[in-house]
């Protein structure tokens, strides 16, 4: 029997797989065993060619060469990681190799990484697919026992390929067209532009908001109080004029009031659902202050490095029935600090089965995020890893707890013809709220929804026994002046929700579920989209809030609704899901994208919108960003010419010396999973030449900046400091 080559997505994952299947002999970029050879990519090794690699005429940006709509977009090997590609190519085409196993991440991008390598290497050998949701040894072994045919994932590859080509077509055509039109380097994307439109819409809502004065009147009845309300006010407790509020307060004070109605309703609050990636990112942002990108990176570390969480890049909040025994085992294996909560979820050694948690029909590629059944020691995690693991562990426990039961009382009391509303809430069974501090965090998150909701929460509490016809005396009145408030700026949490629902303002969990598959981006890509908007200067983060910049606002002003519409992008995303399921023809989808590109180029060519972008972002004669503006970094020396200093602009650091082409783009390493280049980091790099951090090593050598991820000998990002137009797009 011949050899089987297993291709993982990252070196660390490859080493884990190799250990489990007994590949211990070191080879060149691989690990070798009796039956298997395990090798790995370093993220993407193969990508689509640049336009000027299709045809020399595309080197010069010109309307005369637009739109660029090739029937086929060839693949190329990424130069910086070409050594590892050649290793894989040699292994998979070797005469002793009979077949392959695709062991890249079990998702759309992982499938694309493997298939592009397979295609570019000219391989025709059969392959199978390893599809696992956890990196524990047990899960890897089980995955190899239930290996799947590669053709089962042809739909996933078709979807990934369409996504890749669509982003290329829209990005290359729209970015060039609008850059030429406005003589400003502009980045336009199929996904990032509608996401920016959501931020711009919120900024304009805030700027255009006209606050309205209003008053509320509260009457104290001795052992309870109520807020005056009427259908003629909007909202019904907001009295527009102070004089009217004062008149009501004066009219009822000291008078007799009668209880018109006192209704108590028994209610239940169901346990929270398990996490998918987006809901985890939202809660981590609200409760822990983590950005979406930070949450994803921590979750990925807990999955890959610590084997403590299941696969995080999932869009499902459910588990299949065959996971029930594993969940029981997982609860028993949780760290000691959680064991006090286990009996509430494990009743008589079993978990309650509810379609709110266990539903095979709502599990797509991966199930919800839960802890693995591996015994872990959280003290070995970083502080942030401990916090995120805690969030997931408590969520899993709470999801299997009973519902919270409470009595909700609503009382209407009338005095002198004015009605006062009182709300009360008495918890009878804590249920899932016995798992702290999750309940606290969720209560805070939910109470922040609206002003009216907040006021009702403030009123809630224990009330005396009340019945219709009871009377009280109005002992005191209070008039409070206030103003209506504008919508809050977006945070990572609220923007993720808006992306998930294609810009629709939805909080209802069921409606959000119905929007699955038709949002902006995917759970795996949304964090990167937000970070991209920050990198190109279209958005900025201040504390927890995300705001569109002036540049971002101006970009949306010149964009047609067809590319900036979240709904349109949501429809594209839904089409990609349908391609995965075999319900739509890939070529039909791409034909629609090509028509959109032609429309965008014509729109840019003919549009006369009088929009001016800031001078420092204008292009020079050769298409380079102008260096006339920006802050000079004192004490720095240009690493290329050795004469000038470095100057910071919104997107890059560049040399002050005339004629020197040194440009350090702030995102030049983050595109290869490296860090964003900040002033502090750049100074360290210039001083030391080689800087090691928590995720890898940055090296500055002979005019090149390279990033080596931990455990890798090959750089995942490598850029010349001499500006190249294609590096800026």
C-alpha positions in Angstrom: 0.0 0.0 0.0 1.3 3.4 -1.0 1.9 6.5 1.1 -0.9 9.0 2.1 0.1 12.7 2.4 -1.9 14.7 4.9 -2.0 18.5 4.3 -2.8 20.7 7.3 -3.4 24.5 7.2 -0.7 25.4 9.8 2.5 23.9 11.2 1.1 23.7 14.8 -2.0 21.8 13.6 0.2 19.6 11.4 2.4 18.6 14.4 -0.7 17.7 16.5 -2.1 15.5 13.7 1.3 13.9 13.2 1.7 13.1 16.9 -1.7 11.4 16.9 -1.2 9.2 13.8 2.4 8.3 14.6 4.5 10.5 12.2 7.6 11.2 14.3 10.5 11.3 11.7 11.4 14.8 10.7 11.5 15.6 7.0 11.9 18.8 5.1 8.7 20.7 5.9 7.0 17.5 7.0 6.7 14.7 9.5 6.9 11.1 8.3 5.4 7.9 9.6 5.0 4.3 8.3 1.7 5.0 6.5 1.3 8.8 6.5 3.4 11.9 5.8 2.0 15.1 7.4 2.9 18.4 5.8 1.3 21.9 6.1 0.6 25.2 4.4 1.3 28.5 6.1 -2.2 29.9 5.5 -2.6 30.6 1.8 0.3 29.4 -0.4 -1.5 30.0 -3.7 -3.7 33.0 -4.7 -5.2 34.6 -7.8 -2.8 36.6 -10.0 -2.7 40.4 -10.1 -4.1 42.1 -13.2 -0.7 43.1 -14.5 0.3 39.4 -14.4 -2.7 38.7 -16.7 -1.6 41.4 -19.2 1.1 44.1 -19.2 -1.5 46.7 -20.2 -3.0 46.5 -16.7 0.2 47.9 -15.1 -0.9 51.4 -15.7 -4.2 52.3 -14.1 -6.5 53.7 -16.8 -10.2 53.8 -17.5 -9.3 52.6 -21.0 -8.5 49.2 -19.6 -11.5 48.9 -17.4 -13.5 46.8 -16.6 -11.1 43.9 -16.1 -13.3 40.8 -16.7 -11.2 37.7 -17.5 -13.1 34.5 -18.2 -10.5 32.7 -16.1 -8.3 34.1 -13.3 -5.1 32.0 -13.1 -3.5 31.0 -9.9 0.0 31.9 -8.8 2.3 30.7 -5.9 2.8 33.4 -3.3 6.5 34.2 -3.5 7.2 34.6 0.2 6.0 31.0 1.0 7.0 29.3 -2.3 9.5 27.1 -0.6 6.7 25.3 1.4 4.6 25.1 -1.7 7.4 23.3 -3.5 7.8 20.9 -0.6 4.1 20.0 -0.8 4.1 19.8 -4.6 7.0 17.3 -4.5 5.3 15.2 -1.8 1.9 14.9 -3.4 3.2 14.2 -6.9 5.8 11.7 -5.7 5.4 8.2 -7.3 5.1 6.6 -3.8 2.1 8.8 -2.9 -1.2 7.1 -3.6 -3.6 9.5 -2.2 -4.0 12.7 -0.1 -6.0 13.8 3.0 -7.2 17.4 3.2 -6.8 18.4 6.8 -7.0 22.2 6.5 -9.5 24.0 8.7 -12.9 22.6 8.3 -14.6 25.5 6.6 -14.8 27.5 3.3 -11.4 29.2 3.5 -9.7 26.0 4.6 -11.2 24.1 1.6 -9.9 26.9 -0.7 -6.4 26.7 0.7 -6.1 23.0 -0.1 -7.9 23.0 -3.4 -5.8 25.9 -4.8 -2.6 24.0 -3.7 -3.9 20.8 -5.3 -4.8 22.6 -8.5 -1.6 24.7 -8.9 0.5 21.6 -8.1 -1.2 19.8 -11.1 -2.1 16.9 -8.8 -4.7 14.4 -10.0 -4.5 11.9 -7.2 -7.6 11.0 -5.1 -8.1 12.7 -1.8 -10.2 12.5 1.3 -11.4 15.1 3.8 -10.6 15.2 7.5 -13.5 17.1 9.1 -13.2 17.7 12.9 -14.6 20.2 15.4 -12.0 19.8 18.1 -8.2 19.4 18.2 -8.1 16.9 21.1 -6.3 13.7 20.3 -9.6 11.8 20.6 -11.3 14.0 18.1 -8.4 13.7 15.6 -8.4 9.9 16.0 -12.2 9.8 15.5 -11.9 12.0 12.5 -9.4 9.6 10.8 -11.8 6.7 11.6 -14.6 8.5 9.8 -12.7 10.1 7.0 -15.0 11.6 4.2 -14.6 11.5 0.4 -13.2 14.7 -1.0 -16.0 15.1 -3.5 -18.5 15.5 -0.6 -17.0 19.0 -0.4 -17.1 20.0 -4.0 -19.9 22.4 -3.3 -18.0 24.1 -0.5 -15.0 24.5 -2.9 -17.2 26.0 -5.6 -18.6 28.5 -3.0 -15.1 29.4 -1.8 -13.8 29.8 -5.4 -16.8 32.1 -6.2 -16.1 34.1 -3.1 -12.4 34.5 -4.0 -13.1 35.5 -7.7 -16.0 37.8 -6.7 -13.8 39.7 -4.3 -11.0 39.9 -6.9 -13.4 41.2 -9.6 -15.1 43.8 -7.5 -11.9 44.9 -5.7 -9.8 45.3 -8.8 -12.4 47.1 -10.9 -14.1 49.3 -8.3 -10.9 50.3 -6.5 -9.2 51.3 -9.7 -12.2 53.1 -11.1 -12.9 55.2 -8.1 -9.2 55.9 -7.4 -8.8 57.2 -11.0 -12.0 59.3 -10.8 -11.1 61.0 -7.5 -7.3 60.9 -7.8 -7.2 59.4 -4.3 -6.2 55.9 -3.4 -9.5 54.2 -2.5 -10.2 50.7 -1.4 -13.6 49.4 -2.5 -14.7 45.9 -1.5 -17.7 43.6 -2.0 -18.0 43.1 1.8 -16.1 46.0 3.4 -18.0 48.8 1.6 -21.5 47.8 2.9 -20.1 47.2 6.3 -18.7 50.8 6.2 -22.2 51.9 5.0 -23.6 50.7 8.3 -21.2 52.8 10.3 -21.8 55.8 8.1 -25.5 55.5 8.5 -25.2 55.4 12.3 -22.8 58.4 12.3 -25.3 60.5 10.2 -28.2 59.4 12.5 -26.2 60.7 15.5 -25.2 64.0 13.7 -28.7 64.7 12.4 -30.4 63.8 15.7 -32.5 66.7 17.1 -32.9 66.2 20.9 -36.4 66.8 22.3 -37.1 67.9 25.8 -39.5 65.9 27.8 -40.6 65.3 31.4 -41.8 62.3 33.4 -44.0 62.5 36.5 -43.7 59.9 39.3 -46.3 59.6 42.0 -45.5 58.0 45.4 -48.4 56.1 46.9 -46.7 55.2 50.2 -45.7 51.6 49.7 -45.2 51.8 45.9 -44.9 54.4 43.2 -45.9 54.7 39.5 -45.0 56.7 36.4 -47.7 58.8 34.6 -48.5 57.5 31.1 -50.9 58.3 28.3 -51.5 57.1 24.7 -51.3 60.7 23.5 -47.6 60.9 24.3 -44.8 59.1 22.3 -43.3 57.3 24.1 -46.3 57.0 26.4 -44.4 58.3 29.6 -42.8 61.3 27.9 -44.6 64.5 28.6 -43.5 67.1 26.0 -44.1 70.3 28.1 -42.7 71.1 31.6 -45.8 73.2 32.3 -48.1 70.1 31.6 -45.9 67.9 33.9 -46.0 70.5 36.7 -49.8 70.7 36.3 -50.2 67.0 36.6 -47.9 66.8 39.6 -49.8 69.6 41.4 -53.3 68.2 40.5 -52.6 64.7 42.0 -50.5 65.5 45.1 -52.4 64.8 48.3 -55.4 63.4 46.4 -56.9 59.9 46.6 -55.8 57.4 44.0 -57.6 54.1 43.0 -56.1 50.9 41.7 -57.7 50.3 38.3 -56.0 47.0 37.6 -53.4 44.8 39.2 -52.4 41.8 37.0 -49.8 39.2 37.8 -48.6 36.9 35.1 -46.4 33.8 35.6 -43.5 34.0 33.1 -40.5 32.0 32.1 -37.2 33.2 30.8 -35.6 30.4 28.8 -31.9 29.6 29.2 -29.5 31.3 26.8 -28.5 29.4 23.7 -25.0 28.0 23.2 -22.5 30.3 21.4 -21.7 30.5 17.7 -18.7 32.7 16.9 -20.7 35.9 16.3 -22.7 35.7 19.6 -19.5 34.9 21.5 -17.8 37.9 19.9 -20.7 40.1 20.9 -20.9 39.0 24.5 -17.1 39.2 24.8 -17.2 42.7 23.6 -20.1 43.7 25.9 -18.9 41.9 29.0 -15.1 41.8 28.6 -14.4 44.7 26.3 -12.7 42.4 23.7 -12.8 43.4 20.0 -14.2 40.9 17.6 -10.7 40.2 16.2 -9.2 39.7 19.7 -12.0 37.3 20.6 -11.4 35.2 17.5 -7.7 35.0 18.1 -8.2 34.0 21.7 -10.8 31.4 20.8 -8.5 30.0 18.0 -5.7 29.7 20.6 -8.0 27.9 23.0 -8.9 25.5 20.1 -5.5 24.9 18.6 -3.0 25.4 21.3 -4.8 24.4 24.5 -7.4 22.0 22.9 -9.8 23.5 25.4 -12.6 24.7 23.0 -14.3 23.1 20.0 -13.9 24.7 16.5 -14.7 28.4 17.0 -15.4 29.6 13.4 -19.0 28.2 13.5 -22.3 29.8 12.6 -24.4 27.2 14.6 -25.7 27.5 18.1 -26.9 23.9 18.3 -25.5 20.4 18.9 -26.4 17.2 17.1 -27.9 14.3 19.2 -24.8 12.2 19.0 -23.0 14.9 21.0 -25.1 14.2 24.1 -22.8 11.6 25.7 -19.8 13.9 25.0 -21.4 16.9 26.6 -22.1 14.8 29.7 -18.4 13.7 29.8 -17.3 17.3 29.1 -19.3 18.6 32.2 -17.6 16.0 34.4 -14.2 17.0 33.1 -14.6 20.7 33.6 -12.2 22.4 36.1 -13.0 22.2 39.8 -14.2 25.8 39.9 -17.2 24.8 37.7 -18.2 21.6 39.4 -20.6 23.3 41.9 -22.8 24.2 38.9 -22.7 20.8 37.1 -25.5 19.2 39.2 -28.0 21.9 38.0 -27.3 20.9 34.4 -26.7 17.2 34.8 -29.9 15.9 36.5 -29.6 12.2 37.5 -26.5 12.1 35.4 -28.3 13.2 32.2 -28.7 16.5 30.4 -32.2 17.6 29.5 -32.7 17.3 25.7 -34.3 20.4 24.2 -34.6 21.5 20.5 -33.3 24.9 21.7 -29.9 23.2 22.2 -30.0 19.7 20.5 -31.2 19.9 16.9 -29.3 18.2 14.0 -31.2 20.2 11.4 -29.6 23.4 12.6 -26.0 22.1 12.6 -24.3 22.9 9.4 -20.5 22.5 9.0 -19.9 22.7 12.7 -21.8 22.6 16.0 -21.9 25.3 18.7 -18.8 26.3 20.6 -18.4 24.3 23.8 -15.4 23.2 26.0 -13.8 20.0 24.9 -13.9 16.8 27.0 -10.2 17.2 27.7 -9.2 18.0 31.3 -7.6 21.5 31.2 -5.9 23.7 33.8 -7.0 27.3 33.3 -4.1 28.6 35.4 -2.0 27.7 32.4 -4.0 30.0 30.2 -3.3 33.7 29.7 -5.6 36.1 31.7 -7.7 36.8 28.5 -7.9 33.1 27.6 -9.2 32.4 31.1 -11.9 35.0 30.7 -13.1 33.7 27.3 -13.0 30.0 28.4 -15.0 31.0 31.5 -17.6 32.7 29.3 -18.0 29.5 27.1 -18.0 27.1 30.0 -20.6 29.0 31.9 -22.7 29.4 28.8 -22.7 25.6 28.2 -23.8 24.9 31.8 -26.5 27.6 31.8 -27.9 26.3 28.5 -28.9 23.0 30.2 -30.3 24.6 33.3 -34.1 25.0 33.9 -35.8 28.2 32.8 -36.0 31.2 35.2 -39.5 31.6 36.4 -41.0 34.8 37.8 -44.2 36.7 38.5 -44.5 39.9 36.5 -47.0 42.4 38.0 -48.5 45.4 36.1 -50.5 47.9 38.2 -52.4 50.9 36.8 -53.4 53.5 39.4 -55.6 56.5 38.7 -55.6 59.9 40.4 -57.6 62.9 39.3 -58.1 61.4 35.8 -54.4 60.6 35.3 -53.0 57.1 35.0 -49.8 55.8 36.6 -48.1 52.6 35.7 -46.1 50.3 38.0 -44.2 47.2 37.1 -43.0 44.6 39.5 -41.0 41.4 39.1 -40.6 38.6 41.6 -38.3 35.7 40.7 -39.7 32.4 41.9 -37.1 30.0 40.4 -33.6 31.2 39.6 -33.0 28.5 37.1 -30.2 29.3 34.7 -29.5 32.5 36.6 -27.9 30.4 39.3 -24.8 30.3 37.0 -23.0 33.7 37.8 -21.7 36.0 36.6 -23.2 35.1 33.2 -26.7 36.3 34.4 -25.2 39.6 35.4 -23.6 40.2 32.0 -26.6 39.2 30.0 -28.9 41.4 32.2 -26.6 44.4 31.5 -26.5 43.6 27.8 -30.2 43.3 27.5 -31.1 46.3 29.7 -29.1 48.6 27.4 -31.5 48.1 24.6 -33.8 51.1 24.9 -34.6 54.0 27.2 -38.2 52.7 27.8 -36.8 49.3 28.6 -34.4 50.8 31.1 -37.1 52.8 32.8 -39.2 49.6 33.2 -36.2 47.8 34.7 -35.7 50.7 37.2 -39.4 50.4 38.3 -39.2 46.6 38.8 -39.2 45.3 42.3 -41.3 43.7 45.0 -44.8 45.2 45.3 -47.4 45.0 48.2 -50.6 42.9 47.6 -52.8 45.1 45.3 -56.3 44.6 43.9 -58.6 46.6 41.7 -60.5 49.1 43.9 -57.8 49.5 46.5 -57.1 53.2 47.4 -54.0 55.1 48.3 -53.1 58.8 48.9 -50.6 60.4 46.6 -48.0 61.4 49.2 -45.4 62.9 46.9 -44.8 63.7 43.3 -41.6 64.1 41.3 -41.1 65.8 38.0 -37.9 64.8 36.1 -36.6 66.8 33.1 -34.7 64.9 30.4 -33.9 64.9 26.7 -34.3 62.2 24.0 -31.0 60.6 23.2 -29.4 59.9 19.8 -28.7 56.3 18.8 -25.5 55.0 20.5 -22.4 54.7 18.3 -21.7 51.2 17.1 -19.5 48.8 19.1 -18.0 45.6 17.9 -21.0 43.8 19.4 -23.7 45.9 17.7 -21.8 46.1 14.4 -21.4 42.3 14.4 -25.2 42.0 14.9 -25.9 44.4 12.1 -23.6 42.4 9.8 -25.2 39.2 10.8 -28.6 40.6 9.9 -27.5 42.6 6.8 -28.0 46.0 8.4 -31.5 45.2 9.9 -32.0 46.3 13.5 -32.9 43.0 15.0 -32.6 41.8 18.5 -35.0 38.9 18.5 -33.1 35.6 18.5 -35.5 33.8 16.2 -35.4 36.6 13.6 -31.6 36.6 13.8 -31.7 32.8 13.2 -33.9 33.2 10.1 -31.3 35.7 8.7 -28.6 33.0 8.9 -26.7 32.8 5.6 -27.8 36.1 4.3 -25.7 38.5 6.4 -22.5 40.4 5.5 -19.5 38.1 5.5 -19.3 35.0 7.6 -18.6 34.4 11.3 -15.0 33.6 10.3 -14.4 36.8 8.3 -16.4 39.5 10.1 -13.7 40.4 12.6 -11.2 40.8 9.7 -13.6 43.1 7.8 -13.9 45.4 10.8 -10.1 45.5 11.2 -9.7 46.2 7.5 -11.9 49.3 7.8 -9.7 50.5 10.6 -6.5 49.8 8.7 -7.5 51.8 5.6 -8.7 54.7 7.6 -12.4 54.4 6.9 -13.3 53.8 10.6 -11.7 54.5 13.9 -12.1 52.9 17.4 -12.4 55.0 20.5 -12.8 53.0 23.6 -15.5 50.4 22.8 -17.1 52.5 20.0 -16.5 52.3 16.3 -17.1 55.4 14.2 -16.9 56.1 10.5 -14.1 58.7 9.6 -14.6 61.6 7.3 -12.9 59.6 4.6 -15.3 56.7 5.2 -18.3 59.0 4.9 -17.0 60.6 1.7 -16.4 57.1 0.2 -20.0 56.1 0.8 -21.3 59.4 -0.6 -19.7 58.5 -4.0 -20.7 54.8 -3.9 -23.9 53.6 -5.7 -26.4 51.8 -3.5 -25.7 48.6 -5.4 -22.3 48.1 -3.8 -22.9 49.9 -0.5 -26.2 48.1 0.3 -25.9 45.6 3.2 -29.0 43.9 1.7 -27.3 43.3 -1.6 -24.2 41.8 0.0 -26.5 39.7 2.2 -28.1 38.3 -1.0 -24.6 37.5 -2.4 -23.7 35.7 0.8 -27.0 33.7 0.7 -26.1 32.8 -3.0 -22.7 31.5 -1.8 -24.5 29.3 0.8 -26.8 28.0 -2.0 -23.8 27.2 -4.2 -22.4 25.1 -1.3 -25.6 23.2 -1.1 -25.8 22.7 -4.9 -28.9 25.0 -5.2 -27.3 27.6 -7.4 -25.0 27.6 -10.5 -21.6 29.1 -9.7 -21.2 30.6 -13.2 -24.6 32.3 -12.9 -23.4 34.0 -9.6 -20.1 35.1 -11.2 -21.9 36.5 -14.3 -24.0 38.7 -11.9 -20.7 39.9 -10.3 -19.2 40.7 -13.7 -22.3 42.8 -14.6 -22.0 44.6 -11.3 -18.3 45.4 -12.1 -19.2 46.9 -15.5 -21.9 49.0 -13.8 -19.5 50.2 -11.1 -16.8 51.2 -13.7 -19.4 53.1 -15.7 -20.8 54.7 -12.6 -17.4 55.9 -11.5 -16.6 57.2 -15.0 -19.8 59.2 -15.3 -20.4 60.3 -11.7 -20.0 64.0 -11.1 -20.4 64.0 -7.3 -18.4 67.0 -5.9 -16.5 65.1 -3.2 -13.0 66.0 -2.2 -10.8 63.8 -0.2 -8.0 65.0 2.3 -4.8 66.1 0.5 -2.5 63.6 2.3 -4.4 60.7 0.8 -4.1 62.0 -2.8 -2.0 60.0 -5.2 1.3 61.3 -6.5 2.3 61.2 -10.2 3.2 57.5 -9.9 0.2 56.6 -7.9 2.0 56.9 -4.6 0.4 58.4 -1.5 1.6 62.0 -1.0 4.1 62.5 1.7 3.5 66.2 2.1 1.4 65.6 5.3 1.9 63.5 8.4 3.9 63.5 11.6 7.7 63.1 11.5 9.0 60.5 13.9 11.9 62.2 15.6 14.9 59.9 16.3 14.2 57.6 13.4 16.4 56.8 10.5 15.1 55.5 7.1 16.2 51.8 6.9 16.6 52.1 3.1 18.5 55.4 2.3 19.9 56.0 5.8 19.4 59.7 5.4 15.8 60.7 5.9 13.5 60.2 8.9 10.2 58.4 8.9 6.9 60.2 8.7 3.5 58.8 9.7 0.3 59.1 7.6 -3.0 57.4 8.2 -2.0 54.3 6.2 1.8 54.1 6.3 5.2 55.3 7.4 7.4 56.8 4.7 10.8 58.5 4.2 11.1 62.3 4.4 14.0 62.2 1.9 13.1 63.3 -1.6 13.5 60.4 -4.1 13.5 57.7 -1.4 10.7 55.2 -2.0 10.7 53.6 1.4 7.1 52.9 2.5 6.1 50.8 5.5 2.3 50.1 5.1 0.7 49.6 8.5 -1.2 46.5 7.3 1.7 45.0 5.4 2.2 42.2 7.9 -1.4 41.8 9.2 -2.4 40.5 5.7 -0.3 37.4 6.6 -1.7 37.1 10.1 1.0 39.3 11.6 0.6 42.4 13.7 -0.4 45.9 12.7 2.6 48.1 12.4 2.4 50.9 15.1 4.8 53.7 15.8 6.0 51.9 19.0 6.5 48.6 17.1 8.3 50.3 14.2 10.7 52.0 16.5 11.5 48.6 18.1 12.0 47.0 14.7 14.4 49.8 13.6 16.4 49.6 16.8 16.7 45.8 17.1 16.2 44.5 13.5 14.5 41.4 14.9 11.6 41.5 17.4 9.9 38.4 18.9 6.3 38.7 20.2 3.5 36.4 21.5 2.4 35.3 17.9 5.8 35.3 16.1 8.9 37.1 15.0 9.3 40.2 12.9 12.6 40.6 11.0 13.9 43.7 9.1 16.7 42.7 6.7 18.0 44.1 3.4 15.0 46.3 2.7 12.4 43.5 3.5 10.1 43.2 6.4 9.1 39.6 7.3 6.8 38.0 9.8 7.5 34.4 11.0 4.6 32.8 13.0 5.6 30.9 16.1 6.7 27.4 15.1 7.3 28.3 11.4 10.5 28.6 9.5 8.7 30.2 6.6 7.4 33.8 6.7 3.6 34.2 6.4 4.1 37.8 5.4 7.0 39.4 3.5 7.0 42.8 2.0 9.6 45.0 0.3 10.0 48.5 1.9 10.1 49.9 -1.6 6.6 50.9 -2.5 4.8 48.7 -5.1 1.4 49.8 -6.3 -0.1 46.4 -6.0 0.9 46.2 -2.3 -1.3 49.2 -1.6 -4.6 47.9 -3.1 
